[in-house]
Amino acid sequence: MDVADDTIVMKDEHKKAYFSKVDATNSNELPGAHLTITGESSGRLIAEWDSTTDKYEIPVLEFIANA
């Protein structure tokens, strides 16, 4: 929030969700798994990717819009 000249400017923070496939014994990222997220009620595909050594990032609004 910025305050200048008696004016308050508010900015929305965009939330993100992170997904990854990890080894249950040591929590290391496991590349190569094919993962999908689908809407529970709509059945629509929200996201699809192959896991890497990095977490997959998706905006939370994308979940809401496509669920």
C-alpha positions in Angstrom: 0.0 0.0 0.0 1.4 3.4 -1.0 0.4 6.6 0.7 1.0 10.0 -1.0 -0.9 13.3 -0.8 -3.7 11.8 1.4 -4.3 9.2 -1.3 -4.2 5.5 -0.6 -3.3 3.2 -3.4 -4.0 -0.5 -2.8 -2.7 -3.2 -5.1 -4.0 -6.8 -5.2 -1.5 -9.5 -4.6 -1.8 -12.4 -7.1 -1.7 -15.7 -5.3 0.0 -18.7 -6.8 -0.1 -22.4 -6.1 3.0 -24.7 -6.5 3.0 -28.4 -7.3 5.8 -30.9 -7.5 6.4 -34.6 -7.5 8.8 -35.5 -4.7 10.5 -38.6 -3.3 8.7 -39.7 -0.1 11.9 -40.7 1.6 14.0 -37.5 1.1 11.7 -34.9 -0.5 13.9 -34.5 -3.6 12.1 -33.4 -6.7 11.4 -36.3 -9.2 11.5 -35.2 -12.8 9.5 -37.1 -15.5 6.1 -37.6 -14.1 3.1 -36.5 -16.3 0.7 -34.5 -14.0 -2.7 -33.0 -14.7 -5.2 -30.9 -12.7 -8.9 -31.1 -13.6 -11.9 -29.3 -12.2 -13.8 -31.6 -9.8 -17.3 -30.7 -10.9 -16.6 -29.5 -14.5 -14.0 -32.1 -15.4 -12.2 -29.4 -17.4 -8.4 -29.6 -17.8 -6.9 -26.8 -15.7 -3.2 -27.6 -16.1 -1.0 -30.3 -17.5 2.8 -30.6 -17.3 5.7 -33.0 -16.9 7.5 -32.6 -13.6 11.1 -31.3 -13.6 13.5 -30.5 -10.8 11.5 -27.2 -10.2 8.1 -26.7 -8.7 5.2 -26.0 -11.2 3.5 -22.7 -10.6 0.0 -21.8 -11.5 -2.1 -18.6 -10.6 -4.9 -19.4 -8.1 -7.3 -17.4 -10.2 -6.8 -20.0 -13.0 -8.1 -22.6 -10.7 -11.2 -20.6 -9.8 -12.0 -19.7 -13.4 -11.7 -23.3 -14.7 -13.0 -25.4 -11.8 
